[in-house]
Amino acid sequence: MRTIVVKGRIDEDLMERLENRLRDLIEGFREVTATHSSTNVVVEEDVWGALKVLTEEGCEIEAIHVWARKVSSHLSL
């Protein structure tokens, strides 16, 4: 499982648009959630495709978390 962290909280319209595009285009898309300071996109497979969609929509990527069984890694951008 991979979580892409988008810098800043995005507005509801963009969140809905992202959800629709990711659901239609990305294999293994799970969800888009927002916290007080960031937005998280969870995918199981096509992280590169999800990154492409996010950058096309003008999102700034803050980090990517990769969860594999009981081991996790973190990449800050």
PyMOL Python script that loads the backbone (N, CA, C, O; Angstrom):
from pymol import cmd

cmd.read_pdbstr("""\
ATOM      1  N   MET A   1       0.849  -1.169   0.000  1.00  0.00           N
ATOM      2  CA  MET A   1       0.000   0.000   0.000  1.00  0.00           C
ATOM      3  C   MET A   1       0.897   1.235   0.000  1.00  0.00           C
ATOM      4  O   MET A   1       1.928   1.270   0.672  1.00  0.00           O
ATOM      5  N   ARG A   2       0.493   2.232  -0.753  1.00  0.00           N
ATOM      6  CA  ARG A   2       1.246   3.469  -0.846  1.00  0.00           C
ATOM      7  C   ARG A   2       0.335   4.652  -0.532  1.00  0.00           C
ATOM      8  O   ARG A   2      -0.805   4.716  -0.990  1.00  0.00           O
ATOM      9  N   THR A   3       0.853   5.571   0.247  1.00  0.00           N
ATOM     10  CA  THR A   3       0.124   6.799   0.543  1.00  0.00           C
ATOM     11  C   THR A   3       0.932   7.960  -0.001  1.00  0.00           C
ATOM     12  O   THR A   3       2.089   8.158   0.370  1.00  0.00           O
ATOM     13  N   ILE A   4       0.314   8.721  -0.878  1.00  0.00           N
ATOM     14  CA  ILE A   4       0.940   9.921  -1.426  1.00  0.00           C
ATOM     15  C   ILE A   4       0.390  11.099  -0.632  1.00  0.00           C
ATOM     16  O   ILE A   4      -0.824  11.289  -0.545  1.00  0.00           O
ATOM     17  N   VAL A   5       1.287  11.884  -0.056  1.00  0.00           N
ATOM     18  CA  VAL A   5       0.883  13.032   0.754  1.00  0.00           C
ATOM     19  C   VAL A   5       1.007  14.287  -0.103  1.00  0.00           C
ATOM     20  O   VAL A   5       2.091  14.631  -0.574  1.00  0.00           O
ATOM     21  N   VAL A   6      -0.116  14.957  -0.293  1.00  0.00           N
ATOM     22  CA  VAL A   6      -0.160  16.201  -1.058  1.00  0.00           C
ATOM     23  C   VAL A   6      -0.029  17.355  -0.074  1.00  0.00           C
ATOM     24  O   VAL A   6      -0.712  17.392   0.949  1.00  0.00           O
ATOM     25  N   LYS A   7       0.852  18.292  -0.390  1.00  0.00           N
ATOM     26  CA  LYS A   7       1.093  19.427   0.501  1.00  0.00           C
ATOM     27  C   LYS A   7      -0.145  20.311   0.582  1.00  0.00           C
ATOM     28  O   LYS A   7      -0.693  20.728  -0.439  1.00  0.00           O
ATOM     29  N   GLY A   8      -0.572  20.587   1.788  1.00  0.00           N
ATOM     30  CA  GLY A   8      -1.730  21.450   2.016  1.00  0.00           C
ATOM     31  C   GLY A   8      -3.047  20.717   1.856  1.00  0.00           C
ATOM     32  O   GLY A   8      -3.124  19.664   1.223  1.00  0.00           O
ATOM     33  N   ARG A   9      -4.057  21.285   2.429  1.00  0.00           N
ATOM     34  CA  ARG A   9      -5.405  20.720   2.307  1.00  0.00           C
ATOM     35  C   ARG A   9      -6.031  21.275   1.034  1.00  0.00           C
ATOM     36  O   ARG A   9      -6.031  22.488   0.820  1.00  0.00           O
ATOM     37  N   ILE A  10      -6.567  20.393   0.183  1.00  0.00           N
ATOM     38  CA  ILE A  10      -7.168  20.844  -1.069  1.00  0.00           C
ATOM     39  C   ILE A  10      -8.658  21.095  -0.872  1.00  0.00           C
ATOM     40  O   ILE A  10      -9.270  20.554   0.049  1.00  0.00           O
ATOM     41  N   ASP A  11      -9.235  21.917  -1.742  1.00  0.00           N
ATOM     42  CA  ASP A  11     -10.659  22.235  -1.605  1.00  0.00           C
ATOM     43  C   ASP A  11     -11.524  21.051  -2.039  1.00  0.00           C
ATOM     44  O   ASP A  11     -11.048  20.117  -2.685  1.00  0.00           O
ATOM     45  N   GLU A  12     -12.786  21.111  -1.676  1.00  0.00           N
ATOM     46  CA  GLU A  12     -13.718  19.996  -1.919  1.00  0.00           C
ATOM     47  C   GLU A  12     -13.905  19.696  -3.404  1.00  0.00           C
ATOM     48  O   GLU A  12     -14.015  18.531  -3.788  1.00  0.00           O
ATOM     49  N   ASP A  13     -13.943  20.731  -4.243  1.00  0.00           N
ATOM     50  CA  ASP A  13     -14.117  20.516  -5.684  1.00  0.00           C
ATOM     51  C   ASP A  13     -12.946  19.739  -6.271  1.00  0.00           C
ATOM     52  O   ASP A  13     -13.144  18.795  -7.036  1.00  0.00           O
ATOM     53  N   LEU A  14     -11.725  20.137  -5.913  1.00  0.00           N
ATOM     54  CA  LEU A  14     -10.543  19.434  -6.405  1.00  0.00           C
ATOM     55  C   LEU A  14     -10.498  18.013  -5.855  1.00  0.00           C
ATOM     56  O   LEU A  14     -10.135  17.082  -6.574  1.00  0.00           O
ATOM     57  N   MET A  15     -10.860  17.840  -4.593  1.00  0.00           N
ATOM     58  CA  MET A  15     -10.854  16.505  -4.004  1.00  0.00           C
ATOM     59  C   MET A  15     -11.815  15.576  -4.755  1.00  0.00           C
ATOM     60  O   MET A  15     -11.481  14.426  -5.040  1.00  0.00           O
ATOM     61  N   GLU A  16     -12.996  16.081  -5.069  1.00  0.00           N
ATOM     62  CA  GLU A  16     -13.977  15.275  -5.801  1.00  0.00           C
ATOM     63  C   GLU A  16     -13.477  14.948  -7.208  1.00  0.00           C
ATOM     64  O   GLU A  16     -13.629  13.820  -7.678  1.00  0.00           O
ATOM     65  N   ARG A  17     -12.884  15.933  -7.876  1.00  0.00           N
ATOM     66  CA  ARG A  17     -12.341  15.715  -9.217  1.00  0.00           C
ATOM     67  C   ARG A  17     -11.214  14.682  -9.186  1.00  0.00           C
ATOM     68  O   ARG A  17     -11.149  13.804 -10.046  1.00  0.00           O
ATOM     69  N   LEU A  18     -10.326  14.789  -8.193  1.00  0.00           N
ATOM     70  CA  LEU A  18      -9.242  13.816  -8.051  1.00  0.00           C
ATOM     71  C   LEU A  18      -9.784  12.412  -7.810  1.00  0.00           C
ATOM     72  O   LEU A  18      -9.333  11.449  -8.430  1.00  0.00           O
ATOM     73  N   GLU A  19     -10.751  12.303  -6.909  1.00  0.00           N
ATOM     74  CA  GLU A  19     -11.354  10.992  -6.628  1.00  0.00           C
ATOM     75  C   GLU A  19     -11.917  10.359  -7.887  1.00  0.00           C
ATOM     76  O   GLU A  19     -11.699   9.173  -8.137  1.00  0.00           O
ATOM     77  N   ASN A  20     -12.634  11.133  -8.676  1.00  0.00           N
ATOM     78  CA  ASN A  20     -13.226  10.607  -9.905  1.00  0.00           C
ATOM     79  C   ASN A  20     -12.164  10.182 -10.911  1.00  0.00           C
ATOM     80  O   ASN A  20     -12.256   9.096 -11.483  1.00  0.00           O
ATOM     81  N   ARG A  21     -11.156  11.022 -11.134  1.00  0.00           N
ATOM     82  CA  ARG A  21     -10.093  10.681 -12.090  1.00  0.00           C
ATOM     83  C   ARG A  21      -9.295   9.478 -11.622  1.00  0.00           C
ATOM     84  O   ARG A  21      -9.009   8.577 -12.411  1.00  0.00           O
ATOM     85  N   LEU A  22      -8.934   9.455 -10.346  1.00  0.00           N
ATOM     86  CA  LEU A  22      -8.136   8.341  -9.830  1.00  0.00           C
ATOM     87  C   LEU A  22      -8.928   7.036  -9.879  1.00  0.00           C
ATOM     88  O   LEU A  22      -8.376   5.993 -10.227  1.00  0.00           O
ATOM     89  N   ARG A  23     -10.196   7.082  -9.539  1.00  0.00           N
ATOM     90  CA  ARG A  23     -11.043   5.883  -9.579  1.00  0.00           C
ATOM     91  C   ARG A  23     -11.135   5.335 -11.004  1.00  0.00           C
ATOM     92  O   ARG A  23     -11.098   4.122 -11.212  1.00  0.00           O
ATOM     93  N   ASP A  24     -11.254   6.239 -11.988  1.00  0.00           N
ATOM     94  CA  ASP A  24     -11.394   5.827 -13.388  1.00  0.00           C
ATOM     95  C   ASP A  24     -10.081   5.366 -14.016  1.00  0.00           C
ATOM     96  O   ASP A  24     -10.088   4.467 -14.857  1.00  0.00           O
ATOM     97  N   LEU A  25      -8.955   5.963 -13.624  1.00  0.00           N
ATOM     98  CA  LEU A  25      -7.697   5.744 -14.331  1.00  0.00           C
ATOM     99  C   LEU A  25      -6.679   4.864 -13.618  1.00  0.00           C
ATOM    100  O   LEU A  25      -5.808   4.289 -14.272  1.00  0.00           O
ATOM    101  N   ILE A  26      -6.764   4.745 -12.307  1.00  0.00           N
ATOM    102  CA  ILE A  26      -5.675   4.127 -11.553  1.00  0.00           C
ATOM    103  C   ILE A  26      -6.076   2.769 -10.988  1.00  0.00           C
ATOM    104  O   ILE A  26      -7.037   2.653 -10.227  1.00  0.00           O
ATOM    105  N   GLU A  27      -5.324   1.753 -11.376  1.00  0.00           N
ATOM    106  CA  GLU A  27      -5.508   0.399 -10.847  1.00  0.00           C
ATOM    107  C   GLU A  27      -5.141   0.396  -9.363  1.00  0.00           C
ATOM    108  O   GLU A  27      -4.050   0.831  -8.994  1.00  0.00           O
ATOM    109  N   GLY A  28      -6.024  -0.080  -8.533  1.00  0.00           N
ATOM    110  CA  GLY A  28      -5.740  -0.186  -7.109  1.00  0.00           C
ATOM    111  C   GLY A  28      -5.949   1.091  -6.313  1.00  0.00           C
ATOM    112  O   GLY A  28      -5.484   1.187  -5.178  1.00  0.00           O
ATOM    113  N   PHE A  29      -6.644   2.082  -6.886  1.00  0.00           N
ATOM    114  CA  PHE A  29      -6.945   3.303  -6.128  1.00  0.00           C
ATOM    115  C   PHE A  29      -7.848   2.955  -4.953  1.00  0.00           C
ATOM    116  O   PHE A  29      -8.817   2.212  -5.110  1.00  0.00           O
ATOM    117  N   ARG A  30      -7.532   3.495  -3.764  1.00  0.00           N
ATOM    118  CA  ARG A  30      -8.330   3.217  -2.567  1.00  0.00           C
ATOM    119  C   ARG A  30      -9.146   4.417  -2.106  1.00  0.00           C
ATOM    120  O   ARG A  30     -10.372   4.334  -2.029  1.00  0.00           O
ATOM    121  N   GLU A  31      -8.477   5.548  -1.794  1.00  0.00           N
ATOM    122  CA  GLU A  31      -9.218   6.684  -1.244  1.00  0.00           C
ATOM    123  C   GLU A  31      -8.400   7.963  -1.260  1.00  0.00           C
ATOM    124  O   GLU A  31      -7.176   7.945  -1.387  1.00  0.00           O
ATOM    125  N   VAL A  32      -9.117   9.078  -1.127  1.00  0.00           N
ATOM    126  CA  VAL A  32      -8.520  10.394  -0.904  1.00  0.00           C
ATOM    127  C   VAL A  32      -9.077  10.888   0.419  1.00  0.00           C
ATOM    128  O   VAL A  32     -10.293  10.922   0.607  1.00  0.00           O
ATOM    129  N   THR A  33      -8.198  11.271   1.338  1.00  0.00           N
ATOM    130  CA  THR A  33      -8.630  11.803   2.631  1.00  0.00           C
ATOM    131  C   THR A  33      -7.880  13.102   2.917  1.00  0.00           C
ATOM    132  O   THR A  33      -6.787  13.330   2.399  1.00  0.00           O
ATOM    133  N   ALA A  34      -8.479  13.942   3.743  1.00  0.00           N
ATOM    134  CA  ALA A  34      -7.856  15.217   4.091  1.00  0.00           C
ATOM    135  C   ALA A  34      -7.667  15.304   5.597  1.00  0.00           C
ATOM    136  O   ALA A  34      -8.529  14.887   6.371  1.00  0.00           O
ATOM    137  N   THR A  35      -6.527  15.853   5.999  1.00  0.00           N
ATOM    138  CA  THR A  35      -6.280  16.178   7.397  1.00  0.00           C
ATOM    139  C   THR A  35      -6.310  17.703   7.505  1.00  0.00           C
ATOM    140  O   THR A  35      -6.644  18.386   6.537  1.00  0.00           O
ATOM    141  N   HIS A  36      -5.968  18.231   8.658  1.00  0.00           N
ATOM    142  CA  HIS A  36      -5.973  19.686   8.814  1.00  0.00           C
ATOM    143  C   HIS A  36      -4.898  20.371   7.973  1.00  0.00           C
ATOM    144  O   HIS A  36      -5.025  21.556   7.663  1.00  0.00           O
ATOM    145  N   SER A  37      -3.833  19.639   7.595  1.00  0.00           N
ATOM    146  CA  SER A  37      -2.732  20.293   6.882  1.00  0.00           C
ATOM    147  C   SER A  37      -2.284  19.595   5.599  1.00  0.00           C
ATOM    148  O   SER A  37      -1.382  20.089   4.923  1.00  0.00           O
ATOM    149  N   SER A  38      -2.884  18.470   5.250  1.00  0.00           N
ATOM    150  CA  SER A  38      -2.467  17.770   4.036  1.00  0.00           C
ATOM    151  C   SER A  38      -3.613  16.922   3.490  1.00  0.00           C
ATOM    152  O   SER A  38      -4.660  16.779   4.121  1.00  0.00           O
ATOM    153  N   THR A  39      -3.389  16.371   2.316  1.00  0.00           N
ATOM    154  CA  THR A  39      -4.343  15.474   1.680  1.00  0.00           C
ATOM    155  C   THR A  39      -3.610  14.181   1.358  1.00  0.00           C
ATOM    156  O   THR A  39      -2.492  14.216   0.844  1.00  0.00           O
ATOM    157  N   ASN A  40      -4.223  13.042   1.653  1.00  0.00           N
ATOM    158  CA  ASN A  40      -3.594  11.745   1.432  1.00  0.00           C
ATOM    159  C   ASN A  40      -4.326  10.975   0.347  1.00  0.00           C
ATOM    160  O   ASN A  40      -5.555  10.911   0.338  1.00  0.00           O
ATOM    161  N   VAL A  41      -3.561  10.391  -0.565  1.00  0.00           N
ATOM    162  CA  VAL A  41      -4.102   9.550  -1.627  1.00  0.00           C
ATOM    163  C   VAL A  41      -3.526   8.155  -1.429  1.00  0.00           C
ATOM    164  O   VAL A  41      -2.307   7.980  -1.409  1.00  0.00           O
ATOM    165  N   VAL A  42      -4.399   7.164  -1.283  1.00  0.00           N
ATOM    166  CA  VAL A  42      -3.958   5.791  -1.025  1.00  0.00           C
ATOM    167  C   VAL A  42      -4.193   4.950  -2.274  1.00  0.00           C
ATOM    168  O   VAL A  42      -5.306   4.896  -2.797  1.00  0.00           O
ATOM    169  N   VAL A  43      -3.128   4.289  -2.748  1.00  0.00           N
ATOM    170  CA  VAL A  43      -3.208   3.383  -3.893  1.00  0.00           C
ATOM    171  C   VAL A  43      -2.497   2.082  -3.539  1.00  0.00           C
ATOM    172  O   VAL A  43      -1.571   2.069  -2.729  1.00  0.00           O
ATOM    173  N   GLU A  44      -2.939   0.993  -4.153  1.00  0.00           N
ATOM    174  CA  GLU A  44      -2.301  -0.298  -3.926  1.00  0.00           C
ATOM    175  C   GLU A  44      -1.261  -0.621  -4.985  1.00  0.00           C
ATOM    176  O   GLU A  44      -0.312  -1.356  -4.711  1.00  0.00           O
ATOM    177  N   GLU A  45      -1.422  -0.085  -6.196  1.00  0.00           N
ATOM    178  CA  GLU A  45      -0.539  -0.498  -7.277  1.00  0.00           C
ATOM    179  C   GLU A  45       0.110   0.662  -8.028  1.00  0.00           C
ATOM    180  O   GLU A  45       1.307   0.899  -7.860  1.00  0.00           O
ATOM    181  N   ASP A  46      -0.629   1.378  -8.833  1.00  0.00           N
ATOM    182  CA  ASP A  46      -0.078   2.320  -9.804  1.00  0.00           C
ATOM    183  C   ASP A  46       0.263   3.679  -9.190  1.00  0.00           C
ATOM    184  O   ASP A  46      -0.426   4.670  -9.432  1.00  0.00           O
ATOM    185  N   VAL A  47       1.325   3.714  -8.399  1.00  0.00           N
ATOM    186  CA  VAL A  47       1.714   4.967  -7.748  1.00  0.00           C
ATOM    187  C   VAL A  47       2.155   6.007  -8.779  1.00  0.00           C
ATOM    188  O   VAL A  47       1.878   7.194  -8.609  1.00  0.00           O
ATOM    189  N   TRP A  48       2.834   5.580  -9.843  1.00  0.00           N
ATOM    190  CA  TRP A  48       3.308   6.535 -10.858  1.00  0.00           C
ATOM    191  C   TRP A  48       2.136   7.165 -11.604  1.00  0.00           C
ATOM    192  O   TRP A  48       2.160   8.360 -11.897  1.00  0.00           O
ATOM    193  N   GLY A  49       1.125   6.380 -11.908  1.00  0.00           N
ATOM    194  CA  GLY A  49      -0.071   6.922 -12.552  1.00  0.00           C
ATOM    195  C   GLY A  49      -0.782   7.919 -11.656  1.00  0.00           C
ATOM    196  O   GLY A  49      -1.250   8.959 -12.119  1.00  0.00           O
ATOM    197  N   ALA A  50      -0.862   7.598 -10.365  1.00  0.00           N
ATOM    198  CA  ALA A  50      -1.493   8.509  -9.406  1.00  0.00           C
ATOM    199  C   ALA A  50      -0.702   9.811  -9.294  1.00  0.00           C
ATOM    200  O   ALA A  50      -1.287  10.892  -9.232  1.00  0.00           O
ATOM    201  N   LEU A  51       0.624   9.707  -9.268  1.00  0.00           N
ATOM    202  CA  LEU A  51       1.459  10.912  -9.219  1.00  0.00           C
ATOM    203  C   LEU A  51       1.229  11.782 -10.451  1.00  0.00           C
ATOM    204  O   LEU A  51       1.181  13.008 -10.350  1.00  0.00           O
ATOM    205  N   LYS A  52       1.087  11.151 -11.606  1.00  0.00           N
ATOM    206  CA  LYS A  52       0.835  11.897 -12.841  1.00  0.00           C
ATOM    207  C   LYS A  52      -0.487  12.667 -12.749  1.00  0.00           C
ATOM    208  O   LYS A  52      -0.541  13.850 -13.083  1.00  0.00           O
ATOM    209  N   VAL A  53      -1.543  11.999 -12.299  1.00  0.00           N
ATOM    210  CA  VAL A  53      -2.846  12.656 -12.162  1.00  0.00           C
ATOM    211  C   VAL A  53      -2.746  13.827 -11.185  1.00  0.00           C
ATOM    212  O   VAL A  53      -3.253  14.914 -11.465  1.00  0.00           O
ATOM    213  N   LEU A  54      -2.104  13.613 -10.059  1.00  0.00           N
ATOM    214  CA  LEU A  54      -1.989  14.667  -9.045  1.00  0.00           C
ATOM    215  C   LEU A  54      -1.226  15.878  -9.574  1.00  0.00           C
ATOM    216  O   LEU A  54      -1.648  17.016  -9.370  1.00  0.00           O
ATOM    217  N   THR A  55      -0.108  15.637 -10.250  1.00  0.00           N
ATOM    218  CA  THR A  55       0.668  16.768 -10.767  1.00  0.00           C
ATOM    219  C   THR A  55      -0.067  17.474 -11.899  1.00  0.00           C
ATOM    220  O   THR A  55       0.037  18.693 -12.031  1.00  0.00           O
ATOM    221  N   GLU A  56      -0.810  16.728 -12.721  1.00  0.00           N
ATOM    222  CA  GLU A  56      -1.617  17.361 -13.772  1.00  0.00           C
ATOM    223  C   GLU A  56      -2.676  18.288 -13.184  1.00  0.00           C
ATOM    224  O   GLU A  56      -3.043  19.286 -13.804  1.00  0.00           O
ATOM    225  N   GLU A  57      -3.163  17.965 -12.001  1.00  0.00           N
ATOM    226  CA  GLU A  57      -4.175  18.793 -11.331  1.00  0.00           C
ATOM    227  C   GLU A  57      -3.544  19.920 -10.510  1.00  0.00           C
ATOM    228  O   GLU A  57      -4.254  20.672  -9.844  1.00  0.00           O
ATOM    229  N   GLY A  58      -2.209  20.039 -10.554  1.00  0.00           N
ATOM    230  CA  GLY A  58      -1.531  21.136  -9.877  1.00  0.00           C
ATOM    231  C   GLY A  58      -1.184  20.884  -8.423  1.00  0.00           C
ATOM    232  O   GLY A  58      -0.854  21.820  -7.694  1.00  0.00           O
ATOM    233  N   CYS A  59      -1.252  19.634  -7.990  1.00  0.00           N
ATOM    234  CA  CYS A  59      -0.941  19.304  -6.598  1.00  0.00           C
ATOM    235  C   CYS A  59       0.571  19.229  -6.393  1.00  0.00           C
ATOM    236  O   CYS A  59       1.300  18.755  -7.264  1.00  0.00           O
ATOM    237  N   GLU A  60       1.030  19.696  -5.242  1.00  0.00           N
ATOM    238  CA  GLU A  60       2.435  19.603  -4.865  1.00  0.00           C
ATOM    239  C   GLU A  60       2.603  18.398  -3.944  1.00  0.00           C
ATOM    240  O   GLU A  60       1.963  18.320  -2.896  1.00  0.00           O
ATOM    241  N   ILE A  61       3.465  17.459  -4.337  1.00  0.00           N
ATOM    242  CA  ILE A  61       3.672  16.232  -3.575  1.00  0.00           C
ATOM    243  C   ILE A  61       4.654  16.503  -2.440  1.00  0.00           C
ATOM    244  O   ILE A  61       5.742  17.035  -2.660  1.00  0.00           O
ATOM    245  N   GLU A  62       4.261  16.136  -1.234  1.00  0.00           N
ATOM    246  CA  GLU A  62       5.104  16.338  -0.055  1.00  0.00           C
ATOM    247  C   GLU A  62       5.885  15.083   0.303  1.00  0.00           C
ATOM    248  O   GLU A  62       7.058  15.172   0.668  1.00  0.00           O
ATOM    249  N   ALA A  63       5.253  13.910   0.205  1.00  0.00           N
ATOM    250  CA  ALA A  63       5.917  12.662   0.596  1.00  0.00           C
ATOM    251  C   ALA A  63       5.176  11.474   0.004  1.00  0.00           C
ATOM    252  O   ALA A  63       4.025  11.584  -0.418  1.00  0.00           O
ATOM    253  N   ILE A  64       5.863  10.333  -0.016  1.00  0.00           N
ATOM    254  CA  ILE A  64       5.253   9.069  -0.412  1.00  0.00           C
ATOM    255  C   ILE A  64       5.606   8.052   0.664  1.00  0.00           C
ATOM    256  O   ILE A  64       6.781   7.851   0.971  1.00  0.00           O
ATOM    257  N   HIS A  65       4.595   7.414   1.236  1.00  0.00           N
ATOM    258  CA  HIS A  65       4.806   6.360   2.229  1.00  0.00           C
ATOM    259  C   HIS A  65       4.510   5.027   1.554  1.00  0.00           C
ATOM    260  O   HIS A  65       3.480   4.870   0.899  1.00  0.00           O
ATOM    261  N   VAL A  66       5.421   4.066   1.718  1.00  0.00           N
ATOM    262  CA  VAL A  66       5.229   2.730   1.147  1.00  0.00           C
ATOM    263  C   VAL A  66       5.131   1.744   2.298  1.00  0.00           C
ATOM    264  O   VAL A  66       6.043   1.638   3.118  1.00  0.00           O
ATOM    265  N   TRP A  67       4.011   1.019   2.355  1.00  0.00           N
ATOM    266  CA  TRP A  67       3.773   0.045   3.412  1.00  0.00           C
ATOM    267  C   TRP A  67       3.830  -1.350   2.806  1.00  0.00           C
ATOM    268  O   TRP A  67       3.042  -1.676   1.918  1.00  0.00           O
ATOM    269  N   ALA A  68       4.753  -2.168   3.279  1.00  0.00           N
ATOM    270  CA  ALA A  68       4.873  -3.545   2.794  1.00  0.00           C
ATOM    271  C   ALA A  68       4.913  -4.472   4.000  1.00  0.00           C
ATOM    272  O   ALA A  68       5.894  -4.511   4.743  1.00  0.00           O
ATOM    273  N   ARG A  69       3.829  -5.214   4.178  1.00  0.00           N
ATOM    274  CA  ARG A  69       3.669  -6.100   5.332  1.00  0.00           C
ATOM    275  C   ARG A  69       3.911  -5.329   6.613  1.00  0.00           C
ATOM    276  O   ARG A  69       3.183  -4.377   6.893  1.00  0.00           O
ATOM    277  N   LYS A  70       4.910  -5.704   7.401  1.00  0.00           N
ATOM    278  CA  LYS A  70       5.138  -5.005   8.671  1.00  0.00           C
ATOM    279  C   LYS A  70       6.286  -4.005   8.586  1.00  0.00           C
ATOM    280  O   LYS A  70       6.681  -3.424   9.597  1.00  0.00           O
ATOM    281  N   VAL A  71       6.817  -3.803   7.392  1.00  0.00           N
ATOM    282  CA  VAL A  71       7.922  -2.871   7.210  1.00  0.00           C
ATOM    283  C   VAL A  71       7.405  -1.678   6.421  1.00  0.00           C
ATOM    284  O   VAL A  71       6.643  -1.844   5.469  1.00  0.00           O
ATOM    285  N   SER A  72       7.809  -0.499   6.804  1.00  0.00           N
ATOM    286  CA  SER A  72       7.395   0.681   6.050  1.00  0.00           C
ATOM    287  C   SER A  72       8.606   1.542   5.740  1.00  0.00           C
ATOM    288  O   SER A  72       9.613   1.498   6.446  1.00  0.00           O
ATOM    289  N   SER A  73       8.496   2.315   4.686  1.00  0.00           N
ATOM    290  CA  SER A  73       9.545   3.270   4.354  1.00  0.00           C
ATOM    291  C   SER A  73       8.880   4.593   4.026  1.00  0.00           C
ATOM    292  O   SER A  73       7.679   4.650   3.763  1.00  0.00           O
ATOM    293  N   HIS A  74       9.657   5.635   4.042  1.00  0.00           N
ATOM    294  CA  HIS A  74       9.118   6.985   3.873  1.00  0.00           C
ATOM    295  C   HIS A  74      10.059   7.760   2.964  1.00  0.00           C
ATOM    296  O   HIS A  74      11.274   7.732   3.158  1.00  0.00           O
ATOM    297  N   LEU A  75       9.514   8.439   1.990  1.00  0.00           N
ATOM    298  CA  LEU A  75      10.287   9.278   1.093  1.00  0.00           C
ATOM    299  C   LEU A  75       9.723  10.681   1.167  1.00  0.00           C
ATOM    300  O   LEU A  75       8.573  10.918   0.799  1.00  0.00           O
ATOM    301  N   SER A  76      10.534  11.610   1.644  1.00  0.00           N
ATOM    302  CA  SER A  76      10.119  13.017   1.670  1.00  0.00           C
ATOM    303  C   SER A  76      10.663  13.696   0.437  1.00  0.00           C
ATOM    304  O   SER A  76      11.800  13.457   0.030  1.00  0.00           O
ATOM    305  N   LEU A  77       9.845  14.546  -0.156  1.00  0.00           N
ATOM    306  CA  LEU A  77      10.272  15.256  -1.365  1.00  0.00           C
ATOM    307  C   LEU A  77      10.578  16.689  -1.049  1.00  0.00           C
ATOM    308  O   LEU A  77      10.954  17.451  -1.940  1.00  0.00           O
TER     309      LEU A  77
END
""", "prot")
cmd.dss("prot")
cmd.show_as("cartoon", "prot")
cmd.util.cbc("prot")
cmd.orient("prot")
